[in-house]
Amino acid sequence: MRLALYQPDMPPNVGTLLRLAACLGVPVDVIEPCGFPYDDRRVRRAALDYLAHAEIVQHRSWDKFRAAGRPGRIVLLTTRGDMPYVDFRFADTDTLMVGRESAGVPDDVAAAADARVVIPMMAGMRSLNVAVAAAMVLGEALRQTAGFAPDLAQPHIYKERSQP
């Protein structure tokens, strides 16, 4: 499982997604150009010290990303998706891709995706924050493929304290 960020334009969201990926052990592809200098301090601020643990591959363009030849499908998270993400069958070789916060992805990129999934929302709502959307779908994808790190896969049992 991988996460791809298509030309992100909000540094705090990138930092949040890099932190998410580091915590879950998911590599990240950053497809440039970004809408900000990639080494922006706001990315570091959101990612905190987790940035050092993130596996990040930068691609100078969409074409360079495609030329990298990653195995598996590109699954695009989009408000124009044709299948709710909870009904989609993920594979452990999938790359989940999110678009620019301000504009999504261009039509040719959407057409190149192997699947387009949507998060069902209340009528009249436009979209979720890209980091929130990625976390929701990545969580479901990892659940389906048993992709959570082994130490995270064990249920945590909380015992109630007895009251004096």
KOLPA-37029 format. One line per 2 residues: number of its first residue (from 1); their letters; for each residue x, z, y of N, C-alpha, C, O. Coordinates in pm, whole numbers, plus 50000, padded with zeros to 5 digits. Each point is the difference from the previous one (the first is absolute). Example, Ala and Ser with C-alpha at 12.3 -4.5 7.8 and 13.67 -1.06 7.14 Angstrom:
% residues 2
1	AS	51319/50780/49431/49911/50000/50119/50090/50000/50120/50104/50066/49998 ~ 49861/49862/50107/50082/50006/50119/49923/50073/50109/50051/50017/50111
//
This chain:
% residues 164
1	MR	50085/50000/49883/49915/50000/50117/50089/50000/50123/50102/50070/50005 ~ 49859/49851/50094/50072/49993/50127/49899/50000/50113/49881/49975/49979
3	LA	50167/50055/50141/49919/49993/50120/50070/49905/50095/50120/50012/50023 ~ 49806/49892/50033/50056/49905/50096/49929/50016/50134/49877/50007/50005
5	LY	50201/49999/50102/49947/50011/50135/50026/49868/50070/50114/49965/50028 ~ 49779/49961/50002/50013/49870/50063/50006/50017/50152/49902/50038/50063
7	QP	50213/49933/49995/50024/50001/50144/49933/50118/50071/49919/49980/50090 ~ 50114/50141/49869/49936/50116/50061/50029/50010/50149/50107/49959/50046
9	DM	49797/50095/50029/50022/50009/50144/49981/50141/50056/49998/50018/50122 ~ 49990/50082/49791/49987/50139/50047/50101/50088/49927/49979/50033/49883
11	PP	50128/50006/50183/50105/50080/49935/49951/50126/49929/50047/50027/49889 ~ 49862/50051/50169/49958/50120/49927/49935/49969/49865/50018/50074/49903
13	NV	49907/49816/50089/49940/49962/49873/50107/49962/49898/49989/50034/49882 ~ 50113/49895/50163/50110/49963/49910/50068/50126/49948/50027/50012/49881
15	GT	50001/50082/50208/50063/50124/49958/49914/50075/49899/50051/50053/49901 ~ 49819/49953/50124/49908/50067/49908/49999/49930/49865/50000/50067/49896
17	LL	49998/49801/50103/50000/49925/49874/50131/50015/49925/50001/50006/49877 ~ 50111/50000/50195/50129/50020/49934/50007/50140/49939/50055/50018/49891
19	RL	49889/50078/50177/49996/50136/49946/49911/50004/49875/50038/50060/49899 ~ 49846/49877/50107/49911/49992/49884/50072/49938/49881/49997/50052/49889
21	AA	50069/49836/50136/50069/49929/49893/50113/50083/49941/50020/50001/49879 ~ 50055/50068/50206/50109/50085/49951/49944/50111/49911/50055/50029/49894
23	CL	49836/50033/50150/49941/50110/49923/49945/49954/49866/50000/50075/49903 ~ 49952/49801/50091/49939/49949/49877/50094/49913/49918/49963/49953/49893
25	GV	50158/50025/50157/50097/49920/49925/49966/49853/49994/50023/49934/49898 ~ 49920/50014/50211/49957/49859/50006/50090/49925/50098/50009/50039/50116
27	PV	50057/49854/49840/50082/49921/50092/49914/49930/50107/49884/49968/49976 ~ 50176/50008/50140/49929/49938/50112/50073/49875/50045/50122/49999/50016
29	DV	49801/49894/50003/50051/49876/50060/49947/49994/50142/49879/50006/50021 ~ 50210/49982/50076/49961/49985/50140/50023/49854/50035/50113/49951/50001
31	IE	49777/49980/50029/50006/49857/50032/50001/49985/50151/49903/50034/50068 ~ 50208/49916/49984/50018/49987/50145/49949/49865/50048/49974/49911/49918
33	PC	50012/50071/50212/50044/50092/50103/49901/50114/50022/49879/49982/49988 ~ 50175/50134/50043/49918/50115/50036/49966/49989/50149/50067/49929/50075
35	GF	49831/50140/49965/49960/50000/50141/50077/50102/50082/49957/50035/50110 ~ 50156/50012/49839/50083/50101/50065/50138/49993/49935/50012/49944/49891
37	PY	50092/50111/50173/50130/50004/49933/49988/50088/49874/49956/50115/50009 ~ 50081/49832/49877/49979/50070/49872/50066/50138/49997/49950/50090/49933
39	DD	50159/49928/50138/50068/50130/50000/49940/50096/50103/50063/50099/50038 ~ 49818/49873/50006/49932/50079/50102/49997/50148/49963/49976/50035/49884
41	RR	50048/50050/50212/50001/50144/49975/49864/50051/49955/49991/50102/49933 ~ 49901/49826/50103/49866/50042/49959/49979/49983/49851/49922/50074/49940
43	VR	50146/49828/49998/49996/49986/49854/50066/50123/49937/49946/50061/49908 ~ 50170/49973/50143/50073/50115/49946/49923/50130/50020/50000/50087/49912
45	RA	49934/49926/50202/49924/50122/50027/49885/50015/49900/49978/50111/49950 ~ 49951/49783/50019/49888/50007/49906/50048/50016/49855/49936/50068/49920
47	AL	50177/49869/50048/50051/50005/49863/50074/50130/49972/50016/50040/49884 ~ 50029/50027/50222/50078/50124/49988/50122/49976/49912/50060/49893/50004
49	DY	49978/50206/49917/50118/49986/49915/49969/49925/49871/50088/49983/49916 ~ 49788/49971/50067/49963/49924/49881/50057/49858/50004/50012/49935/49896
51	LA	50023/50019/50221/50051/49864/50016/50121/49974/49911/50016/49891/49946 ~ 50068/50209/50039/50119/49986/49916/49965/49981/49852/50082/49953/49922
53	HA	49797/50083/50040/49957/49990/49860/49916/49875/49972/49965/49973/49886 ~ 50004/49952/50218/49917/49881/49983/50085/49881/49957/50111/49979/50050
55	EI	49836/49944/49857/50065/49874/49958/49937/49888/50082/49885/49964/49978 ~ 50192/49983/50116/49948/49902/50096/50077/49870/49989/50123/49999/49997
57	VQ	49803/49891/49996/50061/49866/50004/49940/49929/50121/49879/49983/50009 ~ 50208/49976/50083/49955/49926/50117/50011/49850/49973/50098/49953/49942
59	HR	49799/49974/50100/49997/49855/49986/49982/49942/50140/49909/50041/50073 ~ 50175/49866/49964/49999/49945/50136/49875/49918/50032/49972/49973/50117
61	SW	49952/49988/49780/49879/49920/50023/49913/50002/49874/50042/50047/49895 ~ 49838/49901/50120/49909/49984/49887/50063/49909/49894/49992/50029/49881
63	DK	50070/49863/50164/50064/49907/49906/50113/50067/49922/50015/49976/49880 ~ 50064/50108/50187/50109/50072/49931/49943/50100/49900/50055/50017/49891
65	FR	49835/50048/50144/49934/50090/49906/49955/49924/49876/50023/50044/49887 ~ 49914/49842/50135/49952/49918/49886/50117/49951/49915/49991/49994/49878
67	AA	50118/49971/50188/50118/49948/49928/50068/50109/49917/50075/49969/49907 ~ 49899/50157/50126/50060/50110/49922/49950/50000/49856/50064/50056/49911
69	GR	49821/49881/50066/49951/49979/49864/49967/50125/49922/50033/50009/49882 ~ 49904/50087/50179/49960/50120/49928/49898/49965/49892/49911/49918/50023
71	PG	50101/50145/49861/49900/49975/49896/49868/50064/50038/49996/50091/50084 ~ 49899/49865/49857/49870/50062/50023/49921/49934/50111/50042/49901/50060
73	RI	49843/50158/49965/49905/49945/50096/50017/50065/50137/50046/50113/50013 ~ 49915/49811/50088/49986/50056/50134/49852/50033/50016/49914/49912/49990
75	VL	50058/50215/50034/49863/50047/50020/49988/50040/50146/50057/50100/50043 ~ 49868/49823/50032/49984/50022/50144/49884/50096/50026/49890/49980/49949
77	LT	50136/50123/50131/49894/50089/50047/49949/49939/50129/50075/49986/50097 ~ 49797/49977/49907/49945/49932/50116/49852/50029/50015/49927/50017/49902
79	TR	50029/49988/50223/49857/50019/50026/49921/49876/49957/49878/50005/49990 ~ 50193/49886/49985/49934/49878/49952/50016/49982/49849/49987/49889/49948
81	GD	50043/50221/49982/50019/49994/49856/49872/49964/49927/49890/50020/50052 ~ 50126/49928/49828/49884/49959/49922/49969/50094/49884/49908/49974/49922
83	MP	50169/50137/50065/49972/50095/49894/50035/50141/50047/50107/50022/50056 ~ 49803/50073/49922/50034/50139/50033/50121/50045/49917/50008/49971/49881
85	YV	50084/50099/50182/50122/50039/49931/49974/50086/49877/50079/49998/49906 ~ 49812/50078/50093/49970/50086/49885/49953/49920/49879/49999/50052/49888
87	DF	49962/49822/50133/49959/49914/49889/50112/49909/49951/49986/49932/49899 ~ 50125/50068/50173/50112/49912/49967/50087/50065/49893/50020/50121/50001
89	RF	50032/49799/49906/50090/50050/49895/50143/49971/50044/50045/49885/49998 ~ 50025/50221/50041/50137/49988/50046/50096/49994/49882/49970/50050/49891
91	AD	50145/49888/50131/50109/49996/49902/50121/50067/50061/50015/50003/50123 ~ 50072/50051/49793/50115/50073/50054/50101/49910/50070/50092/50050/50065
93	TD	49894/49819/49923/50090/49906/50069/49940/49947/50131/50060/49914/50064 ~ 49824/50136/49975/49936/49953/50123/50077/50045/50123/50063/50105/50001
95	TL	49930/49813/50103/50045/50037/50134/49877/50009/50088/49931/49900/50019 ~ 50042/50218/50033/49888/50020/50091/50049/49968/50141/50098/50058/50047
97	MV	49834/49850/50021/50045/49958/50132/49896/50034/50105/49880/49977/49983 ~ 50169/50080/50127/49916/50026/50117/50049/49912/50114/50119/49968/50008
99	GR	49788/49995/50080/50034/49915/50112/50032/50078/50126/50005/50123/50000 ~ 50014/49801/50106/50026/50060/50132/49880/50083/50040/49885/49963/49974
101	ES	50141/50149/50089/49892/50086/50045/49912/49927/50102/49879/50022/50003 ~ 50179/49894/50078/49926/49933/50107/49930/49872/49956/49904/49958/50065
103	AG	50141/49979/49826/49946/49868/49968/49989/49968/49852/49958/49890/49964 ~ 50077/50202/49949/49996/49969/49856/50107/49900/49964/50114/50010/50046
105	VP	49850/49892/49871/50093/49893/49961/49938/49867/50036/49878/49988/50007 ~ 50204/49910/50017/49946/49866/50026/49931/49944/49875/50023/50047/49888
107	DD	49894/49854/50132/49924/49941/49889/50088/49949/49887/49964/50013/49883 ~ 50153/49927/50150/50085/49947/49894/50059/50112/49914/50020/49981/49880
109	VA	50007/50135/50178/50050/50113/49924/49889/50057/49912/50022/50031/49883 ~ 49858/49981/50174/49886/50048/49921/49973/49906/49883/49970/50046/49889
111	AA	50041/49825/50134/49976/49903/49893/50107/50007/49892/49973/49970/49884 ~ 50148/50069/50152/50110/50009/49903/49989/50125/49912/50063/50006/49893
113	AD	49859/50092/50150/49984/50122/49919/49926/49966/49871/49912/49915/49998 ~ 50126/50154/49896/49935/49979/49871/49863/50066/49994/49913/49959/49922
115	AR	50068/50144/50159/49871/50070/50007/49986/50061/50138/50099/50032/50066 ~ 49776/49984/49976/49969/50061/50129/49897/50110/49974/49887/49973/49958
117	VV	50153/50151/50068/49911/50113/49975/49959/50065/50132/50072/49994/50099 ~ 49813/50069/49898/49944/50062/50119/49962/50144/49968/49965/50034/49887
119	IP	50043/50050/50214/49952/50137/49989/49857/50001/50055/49981/49973/50119 ~ 49920/50057/49798/49862/50003/50051/49985/50106/50109/50048/50112/49986
121	MM	49886/49850/50122/49981/50091/50114/49856/49993/50048/49924/49912/49960 ~ 50042/50180/50124/49868/50003/50061/49981/49875/50087/50095/49950/50059
123	AG	49782/50002/49947/49968/49883/50083/50040/50026/50144/49981/50110/50052 ~ 50075/49789/50012/50038/50010/50139/50141/50053/50025/50048/49996/50113
125	MR	50018/50054/49783/50136/50048/50015/50096/49883/49977/49980/49922/49906 ~ 50122/50065/50178/50091/49885/49992/50107/50017/49893/50016/49915/49913
127	SL	50056/50197/50094/50111/50017/49906/50054/50142/50005/49971/50076/50093 ~ 50107/49957/49806/50071/50127/49994/50141/49980/50054/50047/49887/50010
129	NV	50019/50221/50024/50141/49994/50033/50074/49942/49879/49968/50034/49886 ~ 50130/49881/50138/50069/49930/49892/50069/50098/49904/50005/49975/49879
131	AV	50048/50135/50172/50066/50097/49912/49898/50072/49913/50026/50026/49882 ~ 49859/50005/50174/49894/50064/49922/49952/49904/49891/49985/50040/49884
133	AA	49991/49836/50153/49953/49900/49902/50102/49981/49888/49964/49997/49882 ~ 50163/49991/50155/50104/49982/49898/50006/50120/49907/50016/49983/49879
135	AM	49973/50138/50175/50005/50120/49917/49884/50003/49901/50019/50035/49884 ~ 49862/49929/50163/49884/50001/49910/50019/49902/49885/49981/50035/49883
137	VL	50056/49843/50150/50011/49896/49897/50121/50025/49911/49991/49981/49878 ~ 50121/50060/50179/50117/50029/49919/49971/50113/49903/50042/49995/49884
139	GE	49887/50107/50161/49963/50110/49911/49919/49952/49881/50024/50041/49887 ~ 49879/49873/50138/49918/49946/49891/50083/49912/49908/49986/50006/49878
141	AL	50100/49911/50181/50084/49911/49919/50094/50080/49909/50016/49967/49882 ~ 50045/50138/50172/50089/50084/49919/49922/50077/49894/50049/50019/49889
143	RQ	49830/50024/50144/49918/50069/49901/49967/49907/49883/50013/50038/49884 ~ 49945/49841/50150/49964/49904/49895/50117/49964/49911/49982/49981/49879
145	TA	50135/50011/50176/50117/49952/49924/50089/50115/49951/50110/49977/49950 ~ 49841/50144/50063/50079/50119/49962/50137/49996/50068/50102/50031/49938
147	GF	49898/49930/50189/50124/49981/50073/50048/50117/50081/50102/49990/50068 ~ 49828/50122/49928/50049/50116/50072/50123/50054/49930/50012/49991/49877
149	AP	50080/50064/50200/50122/50059/49943/49959/50104/49896/49901/50070/50019 ~ 50173/49941/49871/49960/50091/49892/49975/50143/50046/49908/50065/49951
151	DL	50173/49986/50141/49978/50138/50043/49876/50014/50088/49948/50110/50017 ~ 50005/49778/50038/49877/50004/50079/49877/49980/49914/49889/50034/50040
153	AQ	50129/49909/49842/49887/49968/49915/49940/50123/49933/49887/49995/49952 ~ 50186/50113/50045/49950/50122/49937/49900/50067/50094/50026/50014/50119
155	PH	49861/50026/49827/49902/50064/50087/50053/50134/50051/50065/50075/49927 ~ 49907/49951/50195/50038/50129/50058/49882/50094/49984/49888/49967/50040
157	IY	50136/50146/49903/49892/50095/49977/50019/50118/50095/50104/50065/50003 ~ 49794/49957/50073/50003/50111/50095/49918/50114/49943/49882/49983/49967
159	KE	50179/50131/50023/49930/50117/49947/49944/50079/50117/50064/50020/50103 ~ 49815/50024/49877/49940/50084/50102/50064/50137/49996/50028/50055/49893
161	RS	49995/49998/50224/50051/50137/50006/49883/50096/49987/49893/49979/50055 ~ 50131/50124/49873/49895/50102/49991/50002/50081/50128/50106/50035/50052
163	QP	49779/49995/49998/49986/50079/50122/50002/50147/49965/49936/50042/49903 ~ 50138/50039/50175/50003/50145/49971/49866/50065/50025/49986/50121/49981
//
